[in-house]
C-alpha cells in the first residue's frame, strides 16, 4: 500500500509540472524534496519517478481516490499533501486553471469543507 500511495502522491505533485509544461530542471529539485519528505525517496528515485510520470498517461481522479482512501480520517496527512501540491503550484507562474486544480484536489480530500 505504501508504494501505491507514494506513486499516487508523486502523480499529484507532478501533475502541474506536466500540465503546465514547466521547466523540468527548475521543478525537479522541489518535486524530489517534497516526495522525499514523506516517503524517504532519494533524489535518484524521485527523479526517475518524475520522468516516468511525465512521459506516461494517468487518471488523476483515480490517484486522488487512492490517496483519499489510504488516508481516510488522517486529516493532517491529507493537509500536508494539499500543502505540497500548493507549493508546486506556486513554484512557477500560476495559471488560472491551477486554482481550479487546487480546488478540485481540496474538494476530493476534504469533501466536508466548502
C-alpha positions in Angstrom: 0.0 0.0 0.0 2.9 2.4 0.8 4.2 2.0 -2.8 0.7 2.7 -4.2 0.2 5.8 -2.2 3.7 7.0 -2.9 3.0 6.7 -6.7 -0.3 8.5 -6.3 1.2 11.4 -4.4 4.0 11.6 -6.9 1.5 11.8 -9.8 -0.4 14.5 -7.9 2.7 16.6 -7.4 3.9 16.0 -11.0 0.6 16.8 -12.5 1.0 20.6 -12.5 4.6 20.3 -13.8 3.4 18.1 -16.7 0.2 20.0 -17.5 1.8 23.5 -17.5 4.9 22.2 -19.3 7.1 23.7 -16.6 10.9 23.7 -16.7 11.9 20.3 -15.5 15.4 21.5 -14.4 13.7 24.0 -12.1 10.9 21.9 -10.8 12.7 18.5 -10.3 14.6 19.5 -7.2 11.3 20.7 -5.5 9.5 17.6 -6.6 12.3 15.4 -5.2 12.4 17.4 -1.9 8.7 17.1 -1.4 8.5 13.4 -2.2 11.5 12.7 -0.1 9.9 14.4 3.0 7.0 11.9 3.2 8.4 8.8 1.5 12.2 8.9 2.1 12.8 8.8 -1.6 16.4 9.7 -2.6 17.0 12.2 -5.4 17.7 9.4 -8.0 14.5 7.5 -7.2 12.4 10.7 -7.2 13.9 11.9 -10.5 13.2 8.6 -12.2 9.7 8.6 -10.9 9.1 12.2 -12.2 10.5 11.4 -15.6 8.3 8.2 -15.8 5.2 10.2 -14.8 5.9 13.0 -17.2 6.1 10.5 -20.1 3.0 8.5 -19.2 -0.7 8.9 -19.2 -2.6 8.7 -15.9 -6.0 9.3 -14.4 -5.6 12.0 -11.7 -9.1 11.3 -10.2 -8.1 7.6 -9.7 -5.0 8.6 -7.8 -6.8 11.2 -5.7 -9.2 8.4 -4.8 -6.3 6.2 -3.8 -4.8 8.9 -1.6 -8.2 9.7 0.0 -9.0 6.0 0.7 -5.5 5.3 2.1 -5.6 8.3 4.4 -9.3 8.1 5.3 -9.5 10.1 8.5 -5.9 11.3 8.6 -6.7 14.9 8.1 -3.2 16.0 8.9 -1.6 13.9 6.2 -4.1 15.0 3.7 -3.5 18.6 4.6 0.3 18.1 4.2 -0.3 16.7 0.7 -2.5 19.6 -0.2 0.2 22.0 1.1 2.8 20.3 -1.0 0.6 20.4 -4.1 0.1 24.1 -3.4 3.9 24.6 -3.1 4.3 23.0 -6.6 1.7 25.4 -8.0 3.4 28.5 -6.5 6.8 27.4 -7.6 6.3 29.0 -11.0 3.9 31.2 -12.9 0.4 30.5 -11.7 -2.2 29.9 -14.3 -6.0 30.3 -13.6 -6.5 26.6 -14.2 -4.0 25.9 -11.4 -6.5 27.4 -9.0 -9.2 25.1 -10.4 -6.9 22.1 -9.9 -6.2 23.1 -6.4 -9.9 23.4 -5.6 -10.6 20.0 -7.2 -8.0 18.3 -5.1 -9.2 20.1 -1.9 -12.8 19.1 -2.6 -11.7 15.5 -3.1 -9.6 15.2 0.0 -11.9 17.3 2.2 -15.4 16.9 0.8 -16.9 18.3 4.1 -15.2 21.7 3.6 -16.9 24.1 1.1 
